[in-house]
Amino acid sequence: MFKKRRLTLNLQDYCGNNLFFLAPGFFIKFFEKKKSLKNNKSFKILAARYLRKLYLFIKIKYSIFHVKKTPACLLEFLSSLNSPIIHKFYDPFTNKLIEEKPSFKKPLINVSYFIFSKNIDFSNNKIQKKGRVKRKITRKLILENSIPD
């Protein structure tokens, strides 16, 4: 979920119970506590890598992405979520060393569908309002060019 162009991730079950919450402030203590880094693109990619590890550990088969507002760098987030992790790491549940190999046959995260709510329309469909001067000019043009019956 992107809220005010800020990324917050909630992992919920079908009943709406919150299982996991992740925000950019979660990683700040590892980066000398600079608050300006919270809106940085690298933090969003780091959150995607962390979420990928979580998907590896829990082995969730299907997921639904609910995106609120207009997301910033959603494509980069999804591409880093689907790309394999380069380095080796330990599974905290089994204490086994995991080395992820790139597989083009089957993606790790199967997204059933995306739900976009409260997003902003970026097309220029807005009609410009006419000011007082334009209204006077159009009124004069209509009066001058009107054809008497």
PLY file of the C-alpha trace (Angstrom):
ply
format ascii 1.0
element vertex 149
property float x
property float y
property float z
element edge 148
property int vertex1
property int vertex2
end_header
0.00 0.00 0.00
1.34 3.42 -0.95
0.04 6.22 1.28
0.89 9.81 0.27
3.60 8.43 -2.03
5.05 6.66 1.02
5.24 2.89 1.04
3.65 0.91 3.84
3.17 -2.84 3.46
0.53 -4.85 5.25
0.28 -8.60 4.92
-3.28 -9.61 5.79
-5.29 -12.80 5.67
-8.75 -13.06 4.10
-10.46 -12.08 7.39
-8.57 -8.78 7.45
-6.24 -9.68 10.30
-2.88 -7.96 10.02
-0.05 -10.53 9.94
2.88 -8.30 9.01
3.53 -4.57 8.77
6.50 -2.91 7.10
7.26 0.81 6.73
10.39 2.66 5.54
11.09 3.74 9.11
11.80 0.09 9.90
15.16 0.31 8.09
16.17 3.78 9.33
18.04 2.56 12.40
20.49 0.77 10.11
21.22 3.93 8.09
22.30 6.47 10.74
18.70 7.58 11.41
18.31 10.04 8.55
14.62 10.75 8.11
15.09 12.14 4.62
15.90 8.64 3.39
12.38 7.36 4.14
10.94 8.62 0.85
13.95 7.44 -1.14
13.52 4.96 -3.98
16.25 2.70 -2.60
14.24 2.18 0.59
11.25 1.01 -1.46
13.44 -1.48 -3.32
14.96 -2.62 -0.03
11.43 -3.19 1.32
10.63 -5.25 -1.80
13.69 -7.44 -1.22
12.69 -7.90 2.43
9.16 -8.83 1.36
10.58 -11.34 -1.13
12.53 -13.04 1.67
9.34 -13.16 3.70
7.51 -14.81 0.78
10.36 -17.36 0.56
10.11 -18.24 4.24
6.34 -18.38 4.58
5.70 -19.90 1.11
2.54 -17.98 0.27
1.09 -19.24 -3.00
-1.26 -16.47 -4.07
-1.54 -12.82 -3.12
-3.73 -9.81 -3.86
-2.14 -6.37 -4.01
-4.30 -3.50 -2.76
-2.74 -0.21 -3.81
-4.11 2.98 -2.25
-3.44 6.37 -3.82
-1.04 6.77 -6.76
2.16 4.74 -6.19
5.62 6.10 -6.81
7.92 3.68 -8.71
5.47 0.76 -8.59
7.11 -0.95 -11.58
10.55 -0.92 -9.95
9.01 -2.27 -6.75
7.34 -5.16 -8.59
10.41 -5.97 -10.69
12.65 -6.11 -7.62
10.02 -8.21 -5.88
10.14 -10.76 -8.72
13.90 -10.81 -9.28
15.93 -13.38 -7.30
18.16 -12.41 -4.39
21.83 -12.64 -5.32
23.47 -13.40 -1.98
23.03 -16.46 0.23
21.08 -16.21 3.47
19.78 -18.42 6.27
16.18 -19.44 6.75
15.32 -18.51 10.38
12.79 -21.34 10.72
14.96 -24.24 9.49
18.49 -22.75 9.79
19.28 -23.90 6.24
21.40 -21.88 3.85
19.27 -20.65 0.95
20.76 -19.79 -2.40
18.10 -18.60 -4.78
18.59 -19.48 -8.43
16.86 -17.54 -11.19
14.01 -19.55 -12.66
12.13 -18.23 -15.65
9.56 -21.01 -15.56
7.63 -20.14 -12.42
7.59 -16.84 -10.48
7.83 -16.90 -6.70
4.98 -14.45 -6.17
1.73 -15.22 -7.94
-0.45 -12.13 -7.88
-4.11 -12.96 -8.39
-5.11 -9.39 -9.08
-4.39 -5.77 -8.23
-6.89 -3.46 -6.56
-6.29 0.26 -7.13
-8.31 2.58 -4.90
-8.28 6.36 -4.51
-5.85 6.82 -7.36
-5.43 10.12 -9.20
-6.28 10.57 -12.86
-3.26 12.08 -14.62
-4.94 12.73 -17.97
-5.77 16.32 -18.85
-9.55 16.00 -18.83
-10.04 19.11 -16.72
-11.92 21.90 -18.47
-10.38 25.31 -17.88
-12.61 27.85 -16.21
-13.12 31.10 -18.05
-12.18 34.29 -16.32
-14.07 37.59 -16.36
-12.10 38.99 -19.32
-12.67 35.90 -21.47
-16.38 35.95 -20.68
-16.61 39.62 -21.78
-14.71 38.92 -25.01
-16.83 35.89 -25.89
-20.04 37.85 -25.12
-18.94 40.66 -27.49
-17.99 38.19 -30.21
-21.34 36.48 -29.96
-23.20 39.80 -30.11
-21.14 41.04 -33.10
-21.30 37.82 -35.09
-24.91 36.97 -34.40
-27.02 36.89 -37.56
-30.40 38.61 -37.28
-33.36 36.55 -38.50
0 1
1 2
2 3
3 4
4 5
5 6
6 7
7 8
8 9
9 10
10 11
11 12
12 13
13 14
14 15
15 16
16 17
17 18
18 19
19 20
20 21
21 22
22 23
23 24
24 25
25 26
26 27
27 28
28 29
29 30
30 31
31 32
32 33
33 34
34 35
35 36
36 37
37 38
38 39
39 40
40 41
41 42
42 43
43 44
44 45
45 46
46 47
47 48
48 49
49 50
50 51
51 52
52 53
53 54
54 55
55 56
56 57
57 58
58 59
59 60
60 61
61 62
62 63
63 64
64 65
65 66
66 67
67 68
68 69
69 70
70 71
71 72
72 73
73 74
74 75
75 76
76 77
77 78
78 79
79 80
80 81
81 82
82 83
83 84
84 85
85 86
86 87
87 88
88 89
89 90
90 91
91 92
92 93
93 94
94 95
95 96
96 97
97 98
98 99
99 100
100 101
101 102
102 103
103 104
104 105
105 106
106 107
107 108
108 109
109 110
110 111
111 112
112 113
113 114
114 115
115 116
116 117
117 118
118 119
119 120
120 121
121 122
122 123
123 124
124 125
125 126
126 127
127 128
128 129
129 130
130 131
131 132
132 133
133 134
134 135
135 136
136 137
137 138
138 139
139 140
140 141
141 142
142 143
143 144
144 145
145 146
146 147
147 148
